Amino acid sequence: MKKLKTLQLLMEAGVVAVVRGRSAEEAINISRHAINGGIRAVEIAMTVPNALNAIDSLTAECASEGVVIGAGSVLDPETARAAILCGAEFIVSPGLYENTVILCNRYRVPVIPGAVTLREMQKALEMGADIIKLFPANQFSPSLLRAVKGPLPQANLMPTGGITPERVGEWIAAGATAVGVGSELTKGVAPGGDDAVIAKRASLFMRAYREAKQNAANQ
């Protein structure tokens, strides 16, 4: 099933690039550099002007590369469906929107709603969420994941927001399925600046993830 394959790719990717920009072209450019740096999962925020064009272009480019392209900042089922029709392979929401989760389940597309409290996470699981986004992660400690994994060991959690390469290992060790990274990817890159920095930052995140997974396997 395509959904299961996409979920497997997401979990193997480990790092999801959350891409924003002032235009679809800028978002595509950032995504390409992130992919060149080794990232295999890209989330195009629907706050990007003409985000659907970016999703359509990137899914066509990456169809045979083992890279999954999704839509983020999705607030309602209408936006989710539009993104899916343009090729989005997974949907991410900042909060827990039941109708969006239902829509994604209807079309068998992985859905990652945002949740903070244990009750929200439990509700997300009951709705059929595949992965739960903890946002903003920089407001919490990785110890929160360990606490949540006590009563909800079946929850796949993806902390997102403010995560640096130096902290990826802490979150993976605490039980994160993957991490979402946004502004930290483009840190230090001014508009019109050296975009190659994005690929270098992406490679740092991927190296940190691989090391964390290796350390976990050795324990």
C-alpha atoms as an extended CHARMM CRD file, in Angstrom:
* protein
*
       219  EXT
         1         1  MET       CA              0.0000000000        0.0000000000        0.0000000000  PROA      1               0.0000000000
         2         2  LYS       CA              1.2440000000        3.4670000000       -0.8860000000  PROA      2               0.0000000000
         3         3  LYS       CA              0.4160000000        4.8490000000        2.5700000000  PROA      3               0.0000000000
         4         4  LEU       CA              2.5200000000        2.2460000000        4.3470000000  PROA      4               0.0000000000
         5         5  LYS       CA              5.3980000000        2.8350000000        1.9260000000  PROA      5               0.0000000000
         6         6  THR       CA              5.2270000000        6.5860000000        2.5560000000  PROA      6               0.0000000000
         7         7  LEU       CA              5.1970000000        6.0790000000        6.3240000000  PROA      7               0.0000000000
         8         8  GLN       CA              8.1940000000        3.7890000000        6.0580000000  PROA      8               0.0000000000
         9         9  LEU       CA             10.0670000000        6.3940000000        4.0150000000  PROA      9               0.0000000000
        10        10  LEU       CA              9.1890000000        9.1180000000        6.5260000000  PROA      10              0.0000000000
        11        11  MET       CA             10.4410000000        7.0840000000        9.4500000000  PROA      11              0.0000000000
        12        12  GLU       CA             13.5930000000        6.0870000000        7.6080000000  PROA      12              0.0000000000
        13        13  ALA       CA             14.1860000000        9.7140000000        6.6010000000  PROA      13              0.0000000000
        14        14  GLY       CA             14.2910000000       10.7500000000       10.2540000000  PROA      14              0.0000000000
        15        15  VAL       CA             14.5470000000       14.4740000000        9.5030000000  PROA      15              0.0000000000
        16        16  VAL       CA             11.6750000000       16.3830000000        7.8790000000  PROA      16              0.0000000000
        17        17  ALA       CA             12.5770000000       19.7490000000        6.3500000000  PROA      17              0.0000000000
        18        18  VAL       CA              9.8310000000       22.2890000000        7.0660000000  PROA      18              0.0000000000
        19        19  VAL       CA             10.1470000000       24.7490000000        4.1830000000  PROA      19              0.0000000000
        20        20  ARG       CA              8.7670000000       28.2670000000        4.1170000000  PROA      20              0.0000000000
        21        21  GLY       CA              9.5010000000       31.0670000000        1.6780000000  PROA      21              0.0000000000
        22        22  ARG       CA              8.2810000000       34.2640000000        0.0560000000  PROA      22              0.0000000000
        23        23  SER       CA              7.3680000000       32.4310000000       -3.1550000000  PROA      23              0.0000000000
        24        24  ALA       CA              6.9630000000       28.9580000000       -4.5870000000  PROA      24              0.0000000000
        25        25  GLU       CA             10.2550000000       29.3970000000       -6.4060000000  PROA      25              0.0000000000
        26        26  GLU       CA             12.0940000000       30.1940000000       -3.2000000000  PROA      26              0.0000000000
        27        27  ALA       CA             10.5220000000       27.1910000000       -1.4400000000  PROA      27              0.0000000000
        28        28  ILE       CA             11.5490000000       24.9190000000       -4.3240000000  PROA      28              0.0000000000
        29        29  ASN       CA             15.1010000000       26.2610000000       -4.1960000000  PROA      29              0.0000000000
        30        30  ILE       CA             15.3920000000       25.6970000000       -0.4380000000  PROA      30              0.0000000000
        31        31  SER       CA             13.9570000000       22.1950000000       -0.8310000000  PROA      31              0.0000000000
        32        32  ARG       CA             16.4210000000       21.2660000000       -3.5600000000  PROA      32              0.0000000000
        33        33  HSD       CA             19.3730000000       22.3340000000       -1.4350000000  PROA      33              0.0000000000
        34        34  ALA       CA             18.0070000000       20.4530000000        1.5770000000  PROA      34              0.0000000000
        35        35  ILE       CA             17.6330000000       17.3260000000       -0.5730000000  PROA      35              0.0000000000
        36        36  ASN       CA             21.1600000000       17.7770000000       -1.9150000000  PROA      36              0.0000000000
        37        37  GLY       CA             22.2960000000       17.8000000000        1.7070000000  PROA      37              0.0000000000
        38        38  GLY       CA             20.7390000000       14.3860000000        2.2880000000  PROA      38              0.0000000000
        39        39  ILE       CA             17.2510000000       15.1440000000        3.5910000000  PROA      39              0.0000000000
        40        40  ARG       CA             14.6530000000       12.7270000000        2.2070000000  PROA      40              0.0000000000
        41        41  ALA       CA             11.3920000000       14.2580000000        3.4930000000  PROA      41              0.0000000000
        42        42  VAL       CA             10.2370000000       17.8050000000        2.7440000000  PROA      42              0.0000000000
        43        43  GLU       CA              7.1660000000       19.5920000000        4.0870000000  PROA      43              0.0000000000
        44        44  ILE       CA              6.0840000000       22.6540000000        2.0900000000  PROA      44              0.0000000000
        45        45  ALA       CA              4.1700000000       25.0430000000        4.3310000000  PROA      45              0.0000000000
        46        46  MET       CA              0.8470000000       26.1750000000        2.9060000000  PROA      46              0.0000000000
        47        47  THR       CA              1.7530000000       29.6910000000        4.0600000000  PROA      47              0.0000000000
        48        48  VAL       CA              4.0680000000       29.8550000000        1.0260000000  PROA      48              0.0000000000
        49        49  PRO       CA              2.4020000000       31.8120000000       -1.8160000000  PROA      49              0.0000000000
        50        50  ASN       CA              1.4070000000       29.3160000000       -4.5280000000  PROA      50              0.0000000000
        51        51  ALA       CA              2.5240000000       26.4610000000       -2.2870000000  PROA      51              0.0000000000
        52        52  LEU       CA              0.5600000000       23.9820000000       -4.4020000000  PROA      52              0.0000000000
        53        53  ASN       CA              2.7590000000       24.7920000000       -7.3960000000  PROA      53              0.0000000000
        54        54  ALA       CA              5.8420000000       24.0330000000       -5.3100000000  PROA      54              0.0000000000
        55        55  ILE       CA              4.3830000000       20.7120000000       -4.1630000000  PROA      55              0.0000000000
        56        56  ASP       CA              3.4100000000       19.7720000000       -7.7180000000  PROA      56              0.0000000000
        57        57  SER       CA              6.8890000000       20.5900000000       -9.0820000000  PROA      57              0.0000000000
        58        58  LEU       CA              8.8140000000       18.8570000000       -6.3150000000  PROA      58              0.0000000000
        59        59  THR       CA              6.7720000000       15.6490000000       -6.3450000000  PROA      59              0.0000000000
        60        60  ALA       CA              7.3950000000       15.3960000000      -10.1100000000  PROA      60              0.0000000000
        61        61  GLU       CA             11.1260000000       15.9730000000       -9.6150000000  PROA      61              0.0000000000
        62        62  CYS       CA             11.4910000000       13.5430000000       -6.7320000000  PROA      62              0.0000000000
        63        63  ALA       CA              9.2460000000       10.7350000000       -7.9560000000  PROA      63              0.0000000000
        64        64  SER       CA             12.1480000000        8.3590000000       -8.5310000000  PROA      64              0.0000000000
        65        65  GLU       CA             14.5680000000        9.6230000000       -5.8710000000  PROA      65              0.0000000000
        66        66  GLY       CA             13.0360000000        8.1320000000       -2.7140000000  PROA      66              0.0000000000
        67        67  VAL       CA             12.1750000000       11.6260000000       -1.4260000000  PROA      67              0.0000000000
        68        68  VAL       CA              8.7050000000       12.2670000000       -0.0130000000  PROA      68              0.0000000000
        69        69  ILE       CA              7.0360000000       15.6620000000       -0.3800000000  PROA      69              0.0000000000
        70        70  GLY       CA              4.2200000000       16.7740000000        1.9120000000  PROA      70              0.0000000000
        71        71  ALA       CA              2.1850000000       19.8220000000        2.8350000000  PROA      71              0.0000000000
        72        72  GLY       CA              2.4140000000       21.5920000000        6.1880000000  PROA      72              0.0000000000
        73        73  SER       CA              0.5030000000       24.2920000000        8.0690000000  PROA      73              0.0000000000
        74        74  VAL       CA             -2.7050000000       22.6410000000        6.8450000000  PROA      74              0.0000000000
        75        75  LEU       CA             -5.6540000000       24.0390000000        8.8040000000  PROA      75              0.0000000000
        76        76  ASP       CA             -8.6570000000       22.4030000000        7.1630000000  PROA      76              0.0000000000
        77        77  PRO       CA             -9.7440000000       19.4270000000        5.0210000000  PROA      77              0.0000000000
        78        78  GLU       CA            -10.2470000000       21.5740000000        1.9260000000  PROA      78              0.0000000000
        79        79  THR       CA             -6.5920000000       22.5970000000        1.9550000000  PROA      79              0.0000000000
        80        80  ALA       CA             -5.5280000000       19.0140000000        2.6800000000  PROA      80              0.0000000000
        81        81  ARG       CA             -7.4550000000       17.7050000000       -0.3290000000  PROA      81              0.0000000000
        82        82  ALA       CA             -6.0770000000       20.4010000000       -2.6140000000  PROA      82              0.0000000000
        83        83  ALA       CA             -2.5440000000       19.5060000000       -1.5320000000  PROA      83              0.0000000000
        84        84  ILE       CA             -3.1660000000       15.7900000000       -2.0210000000  PROA      84              0.0000000000
        85        85  LEU       CA             -4.4910000000       16.4080000000       -5.5270000000  PROA      85              0.0000000000
        86        86  CYS       CA             -1.2610000000       18.2860000000       -6.2850000000  PROA      86              0.0000000000
        87        87  GLY       CA              0.7880000000       15.3000000000       -5.1630000000  PROA      87              0.0000000000
        88        88  ALA       CA              1.3600000000       15.8480000000       -1.4370000000  PROA      88              0.0000000000
        89        89  GLU       CA              2.3000000000       12.4780000000        0.0480000000  PROA      89              0.0000000000
        90        90  PHE       CA              1.6830000000       13.4380000000        3.6770000000  PROA      90              0.0000000000
        91        91  ILE       CA             -0.1790000000       16.1960000000        5.5110000000  PROA      91              0.0000000000
        92        92  VAL       CA              1.0030000000       18.0920000000        8.5970000000  PROA      92              0.0000000000
        93        93  SER       CA             -1.1270000000       20.3620000000       10.7770000000  PROA      93              0.0000000000
        94        94  PRO       CA             -0.0190000000       22.6610000000       13.6050000000  PROA      94              0.0000000000
        95        95  GLY       CA             -2.9690000000       21.5410000000       15.7370000000  PROA      95              0.0000000000
        96        96  LEU       CA             -5.4740000000       18.7320000000       16.0580000000  PROA      96              0.0000000000
        97        97  TYR       CA             -8.2170000000       19.2320000000       13.4560000000  PROA      97              0.0000000000
        98        98  GLU       CA            -10.5340000000       16.2370000000       13.3550000000  PROA      98              0.0000000000
        99        99  ASN       CA            -11.9940000000       16.8650000000        9.9010000000  PROA      99              0.0000000000
       100       100  THR       CA             -8.5230000000       17.1050000000        8.3930000000  PROA      100             0.0000000000
       101       101  VAL       CA             -7.4940000000       13.7950000000        9.9470000000  PROA      101             0.0000000000
       102       102  ILE       CA            -10.7000000000       12.1780000000        8.6680000000  PROA      102             0.0000000000
       103       103  LEU       CA            -10.0860000000       13.5150000000        5.1380000000  PROA      103             0.0000000000
       104       104  CYS       CA             -6.5390000000       12.1720000000        5.0600000000  PROA      104             0.0000000000
       105       105  ASN       CA             -7.6280000000        8.7810000000        6.3490000000  PROA      105             0.0000000000
       106       106  ARG       CA            -10.3270000000        8.6910000000        3.6840000000  PROA      106             0.0000000000
       107       107  TYR       CA             -7.7000000000        9.1090000000        0.9620000000  PROA      107             0.0000000000
       108       108  ARG       CA             -5.1600000000        6.8900000000        2.7630000000  PROA      108             0.0000000000
       109       109  VAL       CA             -2.5670000000        9.6560000000        3.0790000000  PROA      109             0.0000000000
       110       110  PRO       CA             -0.3760000000        9.8310000000        6.2160000000  PROA      110             0.0000000000
       111       111  VAL       CA             -1.4730000000       12.6380000000        8.5170000000  PROA      111             0.0000000000
       112       112  ILE       CA              0.6010000000       14.3230000000       11.2220000000  PROA      112             0.0000000000
       113       113  PRO       CA             -1.4800000000       16.6180000000       13.4460000000  PROA      113             0.0000000000
       114       114  GLY       CA              0.0050000000       18.7830000000       16.1570000000  PROA      114             0.0000000000
       115       115  ALA       CA             -0.6230000000       17.9880000000       19.8200000000  PROA      115             0.0000000000
       116       116  VAL       CA              0.8630000000       19.1110000000       23.1160000000  PROA      116             0.0000000000
       117       117  THR       CA             -1.0990000000       17.5690000000       25.9680000000  PROA      117             0.0000000000
       118       118  LEU       CA             -1.4660000000       13.8860000000       26.7180000000  PROA      118             0.0000000000
       119       119  ARG       CA             -5.2030000000       14.1770000000       26.1180000000  PROA      119             0.0000000000
       120       120  GLU       CA             -4.6380000000       15.7000000000       22.6680000000  PROA      120             0.0000000000
       121       121  MET       CA             -2.1740000000       12.9480000000       21.7980000000  PROA      121             0.0000000000
       122       122  GLN       CA             -4.6060000000       10.2660000000       22.9200000000  PROA      122             0.0000000000
       123       123  LYS       CA             -7.3510000000       11.9070000000       20.8690000000  PROA      123             0.0000000000
       124       124  ALA       CA             -5.0520000000       12.0520000000       17.8350000000  PROA      124             0.0000000000
       125       125  LEU       CA             -4.4300000000        8.3110000000       18.1200000000  PROA      125             0.0000000000
       126       126  GLU       CA             -8.1510000000        7.6410000000       18.4300000000  PROA      126             0.0000000000
       127       127  MET       CA             -8.7520000000        9.6590000000       15.2530000000  PROA      127             0.0000000000
       128       128  GLY       CA             -6.1870000000        7.5920000000       13.3890000000  PROA      128             0.0000000000
       129       129  ALA       CA             -3.1950000000        9.9360000000       13.2470000000  PROA      129             0.0000000000
       130       130  ASP       CA             -0.0720000000        8.1730000000       11.9640000000  PROA      130             0.0000000000
       131       131  ILE       CA              2.4990000000       10.4580000000       13.6080000000  PROA      131             0.0000000000
       132       132  ILE       CA              1.9480000000       13.2240000000       16.1550000000  PROA      132             0.0000000000
       133       133  LYS       CA              3.7760000000       16.5400000000       15.8540000000  PROA      133             0.0000000000
       134       134  LEU       CA              5.0140000000       18.0800000000       19.1110000000  PROA      134             0.0000000000
       135       135  PHE       CA              5.1910000000       21.8140000000       18.4240000000  PROA      135             0.0000000000
       136       136  PRO       CA              6.9790000000       24.0050000000       19.2760000000  PROA      136             0.0000000000
       137       137  ALA       CA              9.5710000000       21.5240000000       20.5190000000  PROA      137             0.0000000000
       138       138  ASN       CA             11.9190000000       24.2190000000       21.8260000000  PROA      138             0.0000000000
       139       139  GLN       CA              9.3780000000       24.9420000000       24.5480000000  PROA      139             0.0000000000
       140       140  PHE       CA              9.7780000000       21.4240000000       25.9220000000  PROA      140             0.0000000000
       141       141  SER       CA             12.4620000000       19.0200000000       27.0670000000  PROA      141             0.0000000000
       142       142  PRO       CA             13.1110000000       15.6190000000       25.4410000000  PROA      142             0.0000000000
       143       143  SER       CA             12.1220000000       14.1820000000       28.8210000000  PROA      143             0.0000000000
       144       144  LEU       CA              8.5190000000       14.9550000000       27.8530000000  PROA      144             0.0000000000
       145       145  LEU       CA              8.7020000000       12.2590000000       25.1770000000  PROA      145             0.0000000000
       146       146  ARG       CA              9.9130000000        9.7230000000       27.7170000000  PROA      146             0.0000000000
       147       147  ALA       CA              6.9950000000       10.6300000000       29.9740000000  PROA      147             0.0000000000
       148       148  VAL       CA              4.4660000000       10.3450000000       27.1370000000  PROA      148             0.0000000000
       149       149  LYS       CA              5.8990000000        7.0090000000       26.0160000000  PROA      149             0.0000000000
       150       150  GLY       CA              4.9670000000        5.5800000000       29.4280000000  PROA      150             0.0000000000
       151       151  PRO       CA              1.1700000000        5.5840000000       28.9330000000  PROA      151             0.0000000000
       152       152  LEU       CA              1.3350000000        5.8780000000       25.1210000000  PROA      152             0.0000000000
       153       153  PRO       CA              4.2100000000        3.6740000000       23.9210000000  PROA      153             0.0000000000
       154       154  GLN       CA              2.4320000000        3.2210000000       20.5780000000  PROA      154             0.0000000000
       155       155  ALA       CA              2.5810000000        6.9510000000       19.7540000000  PROA      155             0.0000000000
       156       156  ASN       CA              4.9310000000        8.0030000000       16.9630000000  PROA      156             0.0000000000
       157       157  LEU       CA              6.1180000000       11.4870000000       17.9380000000  PROA      157             0.0000000000
       158       158  MET       CA              7.8200000000       14.1230000000       15.7860000000  PROA      158             0.0000000000
       159       159  PRO       CA              9.1180000000       17.1340000000       17.7460000000  PROA      159             0.0000000000
       160       160  THR       CA              9.3280000000       20.1860000000       15.5140000000  PROA      160             0.0000000000
       161       161  GLY       CA             10.5380000000       23.7320000000       15.9950000000  PROA      161             0.0000000000
       162       162  GLY       CA             13.8270000000       25.1390000000       17.2290000000  PROA      162             0.0000000000
       163       163  ILE       CA             15.7170000000       21.8390000000       17.0590000000  PROA      163             0.0000000000
       164       164  THR       CA             19.4100000000       22.2400000000       16.2950000000  PROA      164             0.0000000000
       165       165  PRO       CA             21.7720000000       19.5410000000       14.9750000000  PROA      165             0.0000000000
       166       166  GLU       CA             23.3370000000       19.3830000000       18.4320000000  PROA      166             0.0000000000
       167       167  ARG       CA             20.0150000000       18.4010000000       20.0110000000  PROA      167             0.0000000000
       168       168  VAL       CA             18.7800000000       15.8600000000       17.4670000000  PROA      168             0.0000000000
       169       169  GLY       CA             20.4240000000       13.0300000000       19.4060000000  PROA      169             0.0000000000
       170       170  GLU       CA             18.6050000000       13.9530000000       22.6270000000  PROA      170             0.0000000000
       171       171  TRP       CA             15.2040000000       13.8010000000       20.9550000000  PROA      171             0.0000000000
       172       172  ILE       CA             15.9060000000       10.5240000000       19.1480000000  PROA      172             0.0000000000
       173       173  ALA       CA             17.2410000000        8.9830000000       22.3670000000  PROA      173             0.0000000000
       174       174  ALA       CA             14.0420000000       10.0960000000       24.1150000000  PROA      174             0.0000000000
       175       175  GLY       CA             11.9290000000        8.1610000000       21.6090000000  PROA      175             0.0000000000
       176       176  ALA       CA             11.2130000000       10.5610000000       18.7410000000  PROA      176             0.0000000000
       177       177  THR       CA             10.2460000000        8.8440000000       15.4850000000  PROA      177             0.0000000000
       178       178  ALA       CA             11.6260000000       11.8000000000       13.5220000000  PROA      178             0.0000000000
       179       179  VAL       CA             12.3310000000       15.5000000000       13.9630000000  PROA      179             0.0000000000
       180       180  GLY       CA             11.0240000000       18.4510000000       11.9870000000  PROA      180             0.0000000000
       181       181  VAL       CA             13.4510000000       21.2830000000       11.2340000000  PROA      181             0.0000000000
       182       182  GLY       CA             12.6280000000       24.6440000000        9.6860000000  PROA      182             0.0000000000
       183       183  SER       CA             14.4260000000       27.9200000000       10.3090000000  PROA      183             0.0000000000
       184       184  GLU       CA             17.5150000000       26.0990000000       11.5750000000  PROA      184             0.0000000000
       185       185  LEU       CA             18.0370000000       24.8330000000        8.0130000000  PROA      185             0.0000000000
       186       186  THR       CA             18.2430000000       28.3160000000        6.5510000000  PROA      186             0.0000000000
       187       187  LYS       CA             19.9850000000       29.9330000000        9.5210000000  PROA      187             0.0000000000
       188       188  GLY       CA             22.5540000000       32.4600000000        8.3610000000  PROA      188             0.0000000000
       189       189  VAL       CA             21.2830000000       32.5440000000        4.7770000000  PROA      189             0.0000000000
       190       190  ALA       CA             20.1340000000       36.0260000000        3.7760000000  PROA      190             0.0000000000
       191       191  PRO       CA             17.8120000000       36.4600000000        0.7730000000  PROA      191             0.0000000000
       192       192  GLY       CA             20.0210000000       36.1680000000       -2.2760000000  PROA      192             0.0000000000
       193       193  GLY       CA             22.8660000000       34.8080000000       -0.1580000000  PROA      193             0.0000000000
       194       194  ASP       CA             24.8470000000       31.5730000000       -0.3410000000  PROA      194             0.0000000000
       195       195  ASP       CA             22.1960000000       28.8760000000       -0.6770000000  PROA      195             0.0000000000
       196       196  ALA       CA             24.8630000000       26.1640000000       -0.4450000000  PROA      196             0.0000000000
       197       197  VAL       CA             24.7760000000       26.7700000000        3.3120000000  PROA      197             0.0000000000
       198       198  ILE       CA             21.3690000000       25.0600000000        3.3500000000  PROA      198             0.0000000000
       199       199  ALA       CA             22.8340000000       21.8220000000        1.9990000000  PROA      199             0.0000000000
       200       200  LYS       CA             25.6040000000       21.9870000000        4.5880000000  PROA      200             0.0000000000
       201       201  ARG       CA             23.0900000000       22.5020000000        7.3980000000  PROA      201             0.0000000000
       202       202  ALA       CA             20.9820000000       19.6310000000        6.0470000000  PROA      202             0.0000000000
       203       203  SER       CA             24.0120000000       17.3290000000        6.0680000000  PROA      203             0.0000000000
       204       204  LEU       CA             24.6870000000       18.2510000000        9.7130000000  PROA      204             0.0000000000
       205       205  PHE       CA             21.1440000000       17.2730000000       10.6660000000  PROA      205             0.0000000000
       206       206  MET       CA             21.3650000000       13.9940000000        8.7790000000  PROA      206             0.0000000000
       207       207  ARG       CA             24.7200000000       13.1210000000       10.3220000000  PROA      207             0.0000000000
       208       208  ALA       CA             23.3400000000       13.8360000000       13.7870000000  PROA      208             0.0000000000
       209       209  TYR       CA             20.3100000000       11.6430000000       13.0790000000  PROA      209             0.0000000000
       210       210  ARG       CA             22.3650000000        8.7250000000       11.7820000000  PROA      210             0.0000000000
       211       211  GLU       CA             24.6940000000        8.9020000000       14.7750000000  PROA      211             0.0000000000
       212       212  ALA       CA             21.7320000000        8.9710000000       17.1570000000  PROA      212             0.0000000000
       213       213  LYS       CA             20.1790000000        5.9170000000       15.5230000000  PROA      213             0.0000000000
       214       214  GLN       CA             23.4910000000        4.0820000000       15.6080000000  PROA      214             0.0000000000
       215       215  ASN       CA             23.9400000000        4.8900000000       19.2960000000  PROA      215             0.0000000000
       216       216  ALA       CA             20.4150000000        3.6490000000       20.0100000000  PROA      216             0.0000000000
       217       217  ALA       CA             21.1130000000        0.3950000000       18.1450000000  PROA      217             0.0000000000
       218       218  ASN       CA             24.2850000000       -0.1750000000       20.1600000000  PROA      218             0.0000000000
       219       219  GLN       CA             22.5610000000        0.1790000000       23.5160000000  PROA      219             0.0000000000
